[in-house]
Amino acid sequence: MTVTVTANELASRAGELACLGPKTRNPRILQIVTRANVGGVAVHVVDLLRGLQDDFDMILATGEEGYLTEEARALGIECHFLPGLVQKIDPLSDLKAVSSTVRAMRKIQPDMVHCHTTKAGLIGRLAARLLNVPAIYTVHTWCFTKGTARSWRIFGPPSETVAARWAQRIITVSDANRMAGIRRRVAGPEKFVTVHNGVEDCFARAKPAVGKVPRIVMVARFVAQKNQALLIDAVNAVGSPVVLTFVGDGPLQQQAMQKAASCPAHIKVEFLGEQRDVTKILSSSNLFVLSTNWEGFPVSVLEAMRAGLPVIAMDVDGVREAVKNGDNGLLVPAGDLDALSDAIRTLIGDPALRERMGARGRLAYEERFSIDGMLRKTRSVYEDILRGHAPNADRDVQ
């Protein structure tokens, strides 16, 4: 059978193909982070890399190797090391970091830079400004928050104010952080947008009311911010048998282990070290506690809520945006030993209350803190910024 195609039909089909335009590449997004250790920031960045890599060409640059770079490479993400990018204020290292970041960006040719954490935020935004690349900055916690190093509380606010001019948008992970930035006049309200953290769902679920001896878990690095020593003291003051499990490592772990060694026999304290996956540990616990001194918006609390655990946390910064006092957990003033002990005593003595609060936490996670919501809002910020900046034209379209 012979199929006849007229000249008009050929012209029409050619026009349809022309309307599709040439094949274009995805915009290149460079994620810059200071540290690569296991923690909330690293988990957040891995989620961005995994969740957005189909829409954008994601690249990672860090000041060290570790969990974050390992996870990124497993996803097929291109990684770059930035010499000099360290957490502390060090003028010589900082100059080296600016130089290495500029060199990396010239090689990568990103369409946009997304910076995380204070030092990477300052260095990354400066390098982006020097190369006229649009930049955004996610504030996981402000460097001038109470309890941070004195050097950061002095130099941090003016540095953040200057660097804010080099960013098209500043993402805060909580409304509390957004309002703090506005109060400190880091930037005007129009530059800020809140995108709450979200975590990927899993099948593991806790049974908060099950078990004779309540199991309490805390997931956090052993640093001054997290204040695990306060939780050990609080559990000792409760007077009832409990199993207290710490997940994480850090410079203060040995000190916490020494304090735990003096606990009475009815208090069992476990130190599990760094864990890449905490879902099984959370699902075998009855109660999650975060005795932190300050936070932006802790991922560990969301992981506990996802598992269906009731949460006791310090009423700091953005924590109250996830934990509603009396609903899915209890909030206590930061550093208040008596209040923390009372809250623990209340929940370990009432299995039904633990079960109800855990169910409410799971519902709050499903409604407000899924990873899909976080990715959707972040993607919207990216697209909004990229609309005003044409992709770099000096790279070949693949």
C-alpha positions as CSV (number, residue, x, y, z in Angstrom):
1,M,0.0,0.0,0.0
2,T,1.3,3.4,-1.0
3,V,0.9,6.3,1.5
4,T,0.7,9.7,-0.1
5,V,1.7,12.8,1.9
6,T,0.9,16.1,0.3
7,A,3.2,19.1,0.4
8,N,0.9,21.0,2.7
9,E,0.9,18.1,5.2
10,L,4.7,18.0,5.2
11,A,4.9,21.7,5.8
12,S,2.4,21.4,8.6
13,R,4.4,18.6,10.4
14,A,7.6,20.7,9.9
15,G,5.9,23.6,11.6
16,E,4.9,21.4,14.5
17,L,8.4,20.2,15.0
18,A,9.8,23.7,14.8
19,C,7.4,24.8,17.6
20,L,9.0,22.3,19.9
21,G,12.3,24.3,19.6
22,P,15.8,23.0,20.1
23,K,16.6,20.5,22.9
24,T,17.6,22.4,26.0
25,R,19.6,21.4,29.0
26,N,18.4,21.6,32.6
27,P,19.6,24.7,34.6
28,R,22.8,24.0,36.6
29,I,22.4,24.5,40.3
30,L,25.5,24.5,42.5
31,Q,24.8,23.5,46.2
32,I,27.6,24.9,48.5
33,V,27.9,23.5,52.1
34,T,30.7,23.9,54.6
35,R,30.6,20.5,56.3
36,A,29.8,17.0,55.0
37,N,29.1,15.2,58.4
38,V,25.9,13.5,59.2
39,G,23.3,16.0,60.5
40,G,20.2,17.9,59.6
41,V,21.8,20.1,57.0
42,A,23.4,17.2,55.2
43,V,20.2,15.2,55.2
44,H,18.4,18.3,53.8
45,V,20.9,18.8,51.0
46,V,20.8,15.1,50.1
47,D,17.0,15.3,49.8
48,L,17.4,18.3,47.5
49,L,19.9,16.6,45.3
50,R,17.8,13.5,45.1
51,G,14.4,15.1,44.7
52,L,15.4,17.8,42.2
53,Q,18.0,16.1,40.0
54,D,15.4,15.3,37.3
55,D,14.5,19.0,37.0
56,F,17.9,20.6,37.4
57,D,21.6,19.6,36.8
58,M,22.6,19.4,40.5
59,I,26.3,19.9,41.5
60,L,27.7,19.8,45.1
61,A,30.7,21.7,46.6
62,T,31.8,21.3,50.2
63,G,34.7,22.1,52.5
64,E,35.3,18.4,53.4
65,E,34.6,14.8,52.5
66,G,32.1,12.8,54.4
67,Y,28.5,11.5,54.5
68,L,27.2,14.2,52.3
69,T,29.7,13.7,49.5
70,E,29.3,9.9,49.7
71,E,25.5,10.2,49.3
72,A,25.9,12.7,46.5
73,R,28.2,10.5,44.5
74,A,25.9,7.5,45.0
75,L,23.2,9.6,43.3
76,G,25.6,10.4,40.4
77,I,26.1,14.0,41.5
78,E,29.3,15.8,40.6
79,C,31.2,16.9,43.7
80,H,33.9,19.5,44.2
81,F,36.2,20.1,47.2
82,L,36.7,23.8,48.3
83,P,40.0,24.2,50.1
84,G,39.8,26.7,53.0
85,L,36.0,26.4,53.5
86,V,35.9,25.8,57.3
87,Q,33.4,26.5,59.9
88,K,35.4,28.8,62.2
89,I,36.3,32.4,61.4
90,D,39.8,32.3,60.0
91,P,40.8,35.2,57.6
92,L,43.6,33.2,55.8
93,S,41.3,30.2,55.3
94,D,38.4,32.4,54.3
95,L,40.5,34.1,51.6
96,K,41.6,30.7,50.3
97,A,37.9,29.6,50.3
98,V,36.8,32.6,48.3
99,S,39.6,31.9,45.7
100,S,38.8,28.1,45.5
101,T,35.0,28.8,45.3
102,V,35.5,31.3,42.4
103,R,37.7,28.8,40.6
104,A,35.2,26.0,41.0
105,M,32.3,28.2,39.8
106,R,34.3,29.2,36.7
107,K,34.7,25.6,35.9
108,I,31.2,24.5,36.8
109,Q,29.5,27.5,35.2
110,P,26.3,27.3,37.3
111,D,23.1,29.1,36.4
112,M,22.4,29.6,40.1
113,V,24.2,29.0,43.5
114,H,22.3,27.7,46.5
115,C,24.3,28.2,49.8
116,H,23.7,26.4,53.1
117,T,25.1,27.2,56.6
118,T,26.7,30.5,57.6
119,K,30.3,30.2,56.3
120,A,29.3,28.7,53.0
121,G,26.6,31.3,52.8
122,L,29.0,34.1,53.1
123,I,31.7,32.7,50.9
124,G,29.4,31.3,48.3
125,R,27.3,34.5,47.9
126,L,30.5,36.6,47.6
127,A,31.9,34.3,44.9
128,A,28.6,34.4,43.1
129,R,28.5,38.2,43.2
130,L,32.0,38.4,41.8
131,L,31.0,36.2,38.9
132,N,27.5,37.8,38.5
133,V,25.7,34.5,39.2
134,P,22.3,34.6,41.0
135,A,22.4,33.1,44.5
136,I,20.1,32.0,47.2
137,Y,20.9,31.2,50.8
138,T,19.2,28.8,53.2
139,V,19.4,29.8,56.9
140,H,19.3,26.6,58.9
141,T,20.0,28.7,62.0
142,W,21.3,32.2,62.4
143,C,25.0,32.7,63.4
144,F,23.9,35.3,65.9
145,T,21.5,33.0,67.8
146,K,22.0,32.9,71.6
147,G,24.6,30.2,72.4
148,T,26.7,30.4,69.3
149,A,30.4,31.3,69.4
150,R,31.1,34.9,70.6
151,S,33.1,35.7,67.4
152,W,30.0,34.8,65.3
153,R,27.7,36.9,67.5
154,I,30.0,39.9,66.9
155,F,30.9,39.6,63.3
156,G,27.9,37.5,62.1
157,P,25.1,40.2,62.0
158,P,27.0,42.8,59.9
159,S,28.4,40.0,57.6
160,E,24.9,38.6,57.1
161,T,23.5,42.1,56.3
162,V,26.2,42.7,53.6
163,A,25.9,39.2,52.1
164,A,22.1,39.5,51.9
165,R,22.7,42.1,49.2
166,W,24.4,39.4,47.1
167,A,21.4,37.0,47.3
168,Q,18.2,37.1,45.2
169,R,16.4,35.2,48.0
170,I,17.0,34.0,51.5
171,I,15.2,30.8,52.5
172,T,14.5,30.3,56.2
173,V,13.5,26.8,57.5
174,S,11.1,28.3,60.1
175,D,9.0,31.4,60.5
176,A,10.9,32.1,63.7
177,N,14.2,32.4,61.7
178,R,12.5,34.6,59.1
179,M,11.2,37.0,61.8
180,A,14.6,37.0,63.5
181,G,16.3,38.0,60.3
182,I,13.8,40.8,59.7
183,R,14.1,42.1,63.3
184,R,17.9,42.2,63.0
185,R,17.5,44.0,59.7
186,V,19.5,41.5,57.7
187,A,17.2,42.2,54.8
188,G,13.7,43.4,54.0
189,P,10.7,41.1,54.4
190,E,10.4,40.8,50.6
191,K,13.7,38.9,50.3
192,F,12.7,36.2,52.8
193,V,10.7,33.1,52.2
194,T,10.0,30.3,54.6
195,V,10.3,26.7,53.4
196,H,10.0,24.3,56.3
197,N,12.1,21.2,56.3
198,G,10.5,18.0,55.1
199,V,11.7,14.4,55.3
200,E,11.1,11.4,53.1
201,D,8.5,8.9,54.4
202,C,9.3,5.4,55.5
203,F,7.4,2.3,56.6
204,A,8.8,2.0,60.1
205,R,6.4,3.0,62.8
206,A,6.8,3.3,66.5
207,K,4.5,1.8,69.2
208,P,4.8,4.4,71.9
209,A,2.5,2.6,74.4
210,V,4.2,-0.8,74.1
211,G,6.9,-2.1,76.5
212,K,7.4,-2.4,80.2
213,V,10.5,-0.1,80.4
214,P,10.1,3.1,78.4
215,R,12.7,3.8,75.8
216,I,13.8,7.4,75.3
217,V,15.8,8.4,72.2
218,M,17.7,11.5,71.2
219,V,19.3,11.9,67.8
220,A,21.9,14.7,67.6
221,R,25.6,15.4,67.5
222,F,27.4,15.7,70.8
223,V,28.1,19.5,70.7
224,A,27.3,22.2,73.2
225,Q,24.2,23.2,71.2
226,K,22.4,19.9,71.8
227,N,23.1,19.6,75.6
228,Q,22.8,15.8,76.0
229,A,24.1,16.3,79.6
230,L,20.9,18.0,80.5
231,L,18.8,15.0,79.3
232,I,21.0,12.6,81.4
233,D,20.4,14.7,84.5
234,A,16.7,14.9,83.8
235,V,16.3,11.2,83.4
236,N,18.2,10.7,86.6
237,A,15.8,13.1,88.4
238,V,12.7,11.1,87.1
239,G,13.5,8.2,89.3
240,S,11.8,5.5,87.2
241,P,13.5,2.8,85.1
242,V,14.2,3.9,81.5
243,V,16.4,3.1,78.6
244,L,18.0,6.2,77.2
245,T,19.5,5.9,73.7
246,F,21.8,8.5,72.2
247,V,22.4,8.5,68.4
248,G,25.3,10.6,67.1
249,D,28.9,11.4,67.7
250,G,30.9,14.6,68.3
251,P,33.5,16.2,70.6
252,L,31.4,16.0,73.7
253,Q,30.4,12.4,73.5
254,Q,33.1,11.1,75.9
255,Q,32.0,13.7,78.4
256,A,28.4,12.5,78.2
257,M,29.5,8.9,78.5
258,Q,31.4,9.7,81.7
259,K,28.3,11.4,83.1
260,A,26.1,8.4,82.1
261,A,28.5,6.0,83.9
262,S,27.3,7.5,87.3
263,C,23.6,6.8,86.6
264,P,21.8,4.5,89.0
265,A,21.3,0.9,88.0
266,H,17.6,1.4,86.9
267,I,18.8,3.9,84.2
268,K,20.4,2.2,81.2
269,V,22.1,4.6,78.8
270,E,23.1,3.5,75.3
271,F,25.5,5.3,72.9
272,L,25.0,4.1,69.3
273,G,27.3,6.5,67.6
274,E,26.7,7.9,64.1
275,Q,24.0,6.1,62.2
276,R,23.1,6.7,58.6
277,D,19.6,5.4,59.0
278,V,17.7,6.1,62.3
279,T,14.3,4.7,61.2
280,K,14.7,1.3,63.0
281,I,15.9,3.0,66.2
282,L,13.1,5.4,66.3
283,S,10.5,2.8,65.6
284,S,11.7,0.7,68.6
285,S,11.4,3.7,71.0
286,N,8.6,5.1,73.0
287,L,9.6,8.8,73.3
288,F,11.8,11.3,71.5
289,V,13.5,14.1,73.4
290,L,15.6,17.0,72.1
291,S,17.3,18.9,74.9
292,T,18.9,21.5,72.6
293,N,19.8,25.0,73.5
294,W,18.9,26.5,70.1
295,E,17.7,25.3,66.7
296,G,16.5,26.5,63.4
297,F,14.0,23.8,62.5
298,P,15.4,20.3,63.5
299,V,15.1,17.5,61.0
300,S,15.4,15.0,63.9
301,V,12.0,16.1,65.3
302,L,10.4,15.6,62.0
303,E,11.9,12.1,61.7
304,A,10.4,11.3,65.2
305,M,7.0,12.6,64.2
306,R,7.2,10.6,61.0
307,A,7.7,7.5,63.1
308,G,4.7,8.3,65.2
309,L,6.7,9.2,68.4
310,P,5.6,11.8,70.9
311,V,8.2,14.6,71.2
312,I,9.6,16.5,74.2
313,A,11.7,19.4,73.0
314,M,13.0,22.8,74.2
315,D,10.8,25.7,73.2
316,V,13.4,27.4,71.0
317,D,13.3,29.1,67.6
318,G,11.2,27.2,65.1
319,V,10.6,24.0,67.2
320,R,7.1,25.2,68.2
321,E,6.2,25.2,64.4
322,A,6.4,21.4,64.5
323,V,5.7,20.5,68.1
324,K,2.4,21.8,69.5
325,N,2.5,21.7,73.3
326,G,-0.1,19.3,74.6
327,D,-1.0,18.0,71.2
328,N,1.9,16.0,69.6
329,G,4.4,16.6,72.4
330,L,5.5,18.8,75.2
331,L,7.6,22.0,75.1
332,V,9.8,23.1,77.9
333,P,12.0,26.2,78.4
334,A,15.6,25.7,77.2
335,G,17.9,24.6,80.0
336,D,15.1,24.0,82.5
337,L,16.0,20.8,84.3
338,D,12.9,20.6,86.5
339,A,10.6,21.3,83.6
340,L,12.3,18.6,81.4
341,S,12.1,16.1,84.2
342,D,8.4,16.8,84.8
343,A,7.7,16.4,81.1
344,I,9.5,13.1,80.9
345,R,7.8,11.9,84.1
346,T,4.4,12.8,82.6
347,L,4.9,10.8,79.4
348,I,6.7,7.8,80.6
349,G,3.9,7.4,83.2
350,D,1.0,7.6,80.7
351,P,1.3,5.1,77.8
352,A,-2.1,6.2,76.4
353,L,-1.0,9.8,76.2
354,R,2.2,8.8,74.4
355,E,0.2,6.9,71.9
356,R,-2.2,9.8,71.3
357,M,0.6,12.3,70.9
358,G,2.5,10.0,68.6
359,A,-0.5,9.7,66.3
360,R,-1.0,13.4,66.3
361,G,2.7,13.9,65.4
362,R,2.4,11.4,62.5
363,L,-0.7,13.3,61.2
364,A,1.1,16.7,61.4
365,Y,4.1,15.2,59.5
366,E,1.7,13.9,56.7
367,E,-0.1,17.2,56.4
368,R,2.8,19.7,56.7
369,F,6.3,18.2,56.6
370,S,6.4,15.7,53.8
371,I,9.4,15.9,51.5
372,D,7.1,16.6,48.5
373,G,6.0,19.9,50.0
374,M,9.5,21.0,50.7
375,L,10.7,20.1,47.2
376,R,7.8,21.8,45.6
377,K,8.4,25.1,47.4
378,T,12.1,25.0,46.8
379,R,11.6,24.2,43.1
380,S,9.3,27.3,42.9
381,V,12.0,29.5,44.4
382,Y,14.5,28.2,41.9
383,E,12.2,28.7,39.0
384,D,11.3,32.2,40.2
385,I,15.0,33.3,40.3
386,L,15.9,31.6,37.1
387,R,13.2,33.3,35.1
388,G,15.1,36.6,35.5
389,H,18.5,35.1,34.5
390,A,19.1,33.4,31.2
391,P,21.2,30.2,31.4
392,N,24.9,30.6,30.6
393,A,25.2,30.6,26.8
394,D,28.8,29.5,26.6
395,R,28.1,25.8,27.3
396,D,27.1,23.3,24.7
397,V,23.4,22.2,24.8
398,Q,23.5,18.4,25.6
